[in-house]
Amino acid sequence: MSPQPVRVALLGAGTVGAAVARRLDDRAQRYAAQLGRPLELVGVAVRDASRDRPGVDPSLLTTDAEALVDRADVVVEVMGGLEPARALIERAMRRGAHVVTANKQLIAQQGDELHALADECGVGLDYEAAVMAAVPVLAVVRESLAGDRITAISGIVNGSTNFVLDMVARRGVPFQDAVRQAGELGYLEADPTEDLEGLDAAAKIVILARTAWGRPVTLADVQRTGINGLTDEDFAHAAAAGQVIKLVASAWCSGSGEDCRVELAVRPVGLPQDDPLAQAREGANVLIIEAESAGRLRLHGAGAGGEETASAVLGDVLRAARRR
Ligand SMILES: NC(=O)c1ccc[n+]([C@@H]2O[C@H](COP(=O)([O-])OP(=O)(O)OC[C@H]3O[C@@H](n4cnc5c(N)ncnc54)[C@H](OP(=O)(O)O)[C@@H]3O)[C@@H](O)[C@H]2O)c1
């Protein structure tokens, strides 16, 4: 008898979801060999099932996300937003399905409740893609450094604002023009507030801090200043001082041992030219982790993009499938 497939439901077929669907198809044999049984994509929930999505089998498209969730072993949420994503994730867990998501705002705002529900239901909840997409930062913080003591984390975790700041610093583009050009090139959302006000970076540093120190920190704990208040004079002053302005997200544990206090910040910082964070170009992401025994580690790579984000999502899907 051939082994039962692991049934995968995909919620969303946008930039990330479509890339996940294509890879589940073209890497099907390899994944089956790795798992000892196939991964079967049983459906893809979207808002508009009549639209063509290159590389995605149209017969898999559905607008009935709830019915799709009910027939899956692993549910992959890549629709974004808080609702109905949260309700669908809860439904999946209560029905015994493992959940993979790339939804940073949902995890930053309701991650503790969702983890509690996952524990109650005996299922997994994984979201490596939610922080720095392809760069495996959560696995390093949670697993590789589990035996160490992390003291601080800092980085450039929002590629869109880094693209804007890099255009100003290296190409001399006036700040407001750089924001406009980044929008035209698709680096910023139609509503760029989440990026420019530092909300996206804040969600990521909250998730990183929770993973590193297990404390129930929230978005309200982040001292947050975005880049939207910066002026061309600020950039001129920084350049005159030999500095580069970057939007830096940081988290540190002040005090010692288990009683240390977790502090979080997202703000524009003037960095010396040779600082590792100052060297992040265009949409790149960089994270520096400091740990007692490991010392200073630097992780660097693509923090966005369909294929890149799908890489992290698929790693979590394989981990979820192995749990079954
Ligand atoms: N894009 C990136 O580089 C990136 C990187 C890291 C993390 N993420 C995260 O990944 C998630 C997805 O991002 P994305 O860029 O792929 O978004 P997207 O391109 O806007 O795609 C969203 C998809 O979800 C579907 N959808 C939205 N609301 C729905 C609903 N109520 N019912 C059914 N389907 C619904 C949409 O359907 P229609 O196509 O029919 O509209 C679309 O297919 C987000 O949480 C995002 O923060 C993205």
The ligand as a Tripos MOL2 file, in Angstrom:
@<TRIPOS>MOLECULE
LIG
   48    52     1     0     0
SMALL
NO_CHARGES

@<TRIPOS>ATOM
      1 N1          5.4290   39.4850   -0.1030 N.am      1 LIG1
      2 C1          6.4880   39.3120    0.6700 C.2       1 LIG1
      3 O1          7.6420   39.5210    0.2470 O.2       1 LIG1
      4 C2          6.3220   38.8060    2.0820 C.ar      1 LIG1
      5 C3          7.4700   38.5760    2.8730 C.ar      1 LIG1
      6 C4          7.3050   38.0670    4.1670 C.ar      1 LIG1
      7 C5          6.0290   37.8540    4.6670 C.ar      1 LIG1
      8 N2          4.9480   38.1350    3.8730 N.ar      1 LIG1
      9 C6          3.6090   37.8920    4.4350 C.3       1 LIG1
     10 O2          2.9740   36.8920    3.6610 O.3       1 LIG1
     11 C7          1.5610   37.1160    3.6340 C.3       1 LIG1
     12 C8          1.0840   37.1740    2.1820 C.3       1 LIG1
     13 O3          1.7560   38.2150    1.5180 O.3       1 LIG1
     14 P1          1.6050   38.4180   -0.0750 P.3       1 LIG1
     15 O4          2.6150   39.4710   -0.4290 O.co2     1 LIG1
     16 O5          1.6540   37.1090   -0.7650 O.co2     1 LIG1
     17 O6          0.1240   39.0400   -0.1560 O.3       1 LIG1
     18 P2         -0.7780   39.2260   -1.4700 P.3       1 LIG1
     19 O7          0.0640   39.2100   -2.6890 O.co2     1 LIG1
     20 O8         -1.6220   40.4330   -1.2030 O.co2     1 LIG1
     21 O9         -1.7010   37.9220   -1.5090 O.3       1 LIG1
     22 C9         -2.7450   37.7020   -0.5950 C.3       1 LIG1
     23 C10        -3.5570   36.5060   -1.0830 C.3       1 LIG1
     24 O10        -4.5120   36.1810   -0.0920 O.3       1 LIG1
     25 C11        -5.8040   36.1260   -0.6850 C.3       1 LIG1
     26 N3         -6.7580   36.6300    0.2970 N.ar      1 LIG1
     27 C12        -6.7300   37.7770    0.9830 C.ar      1 LIG1
     28 N4         -7.7970   37.8890    1.7890 N.ar      1 LIG1
     29 C13        -8.5320   36.7780    1.5830 C.ar      1 LIG1
     30 C14        -9.7620   36.2970    2.1090 C.ar      1 LIG1
     31 N5        -10.4500   36.9980    2.9990 N.pl3     1 LIG1
     32 N6        -10.2130   35.0940    1.6720 N.ar      1 LIG1
     33 C15        -9.5260   34.3670    0.7700 C.ar      1 LIG1
     34 N7         -8.3550   34.7610    0.2390 N.ar      1 LIG1
     35 C16        -7.8740   35.9640    0.6350 C.ar      1 LIG1
     36 C17        -5.7460   37.0120   -1.9160 C.3       1 LIG1
     37 O11        -6.7520   36.5840   -2.8370 O.3       1 LIG1
     38 P3         -6.9480   37.3010   -4.2640 P.3       1 LIG1
     39 O12        -5.6730   36.9870   -5.0210 O.co2     1 LIG1
     40 O13        -8.1460   36.6700   -4.8650 O.co2     1 LIG1
     41 O14        -7.0890   38.7540   -3.9700 O.co2     1 LIG1
     42 C18        -4.3170   36.7550   -2.3890 C.3       1 LIG1
     43 O15        -4.2710   35.6140   -3.2010 O.3       1 LIG1
     44 C19         1.3400   38.4170    4.4450 C.3       1 LIG1
     45 O16         1.0310   38.0870    5.7760 O.3       1 LIG1
     46 C20         2.6820   39.1010    4.3790 C.3       1 LIG1
     47 O17         2.9170   39.9690    5.4700 O.3       1 LIG1
     48 C21         5.0550   38.5910    2.6080 C.ar      1 LIG1
@<TRIPOS>BOND
     1     1     2 1
     2     2     3 2
     3     2     4 1
     4     4     5 ar
     5     4    48 ar
     6     5     6 ar
     7     6     7 ar
     8     7     8 ar
     9     8     9 1
    10     8    48 ar
    11     9    10 1
    12     9    46 1
    13    10    11 1
    14    11    12 1
    15    11    44 1
    16    12    13 1
    17    13    14 1
    18    14    15 2
    19    14    16 1
    20    14    17 1
    21    17    18 1
    22    18    19 2
    23    18    20 1
    24    18    21 1
    25    21    22 1
    26    22    23 1
    27    23    24 1
    28    23    42 1
    29    24    25 1
    30    25    26 1
    31    25    36 1
    32    26    27 ar
    33    26    35 ar
    34    27    28 ar
    35    28    29 ar
    36    29    30 ar
    37    29    35 ar
    38    30    31 1
    39    30    32 ar
    40    32    33 ar
    41    33    34 ar
    42    34    35 ar
    43    36    37 1
    44    36    42 1
    45    37    38 1
    46    38    39 2
    47    38    40 1
    48    38    41 1
    49    42    43 1
    50    44    45 1
    51    44    46 1
    52    46    47 1
@<TRIPOS>SUBSTRUCTURE
     1 LIG1         1 GROUP 0 **** ****
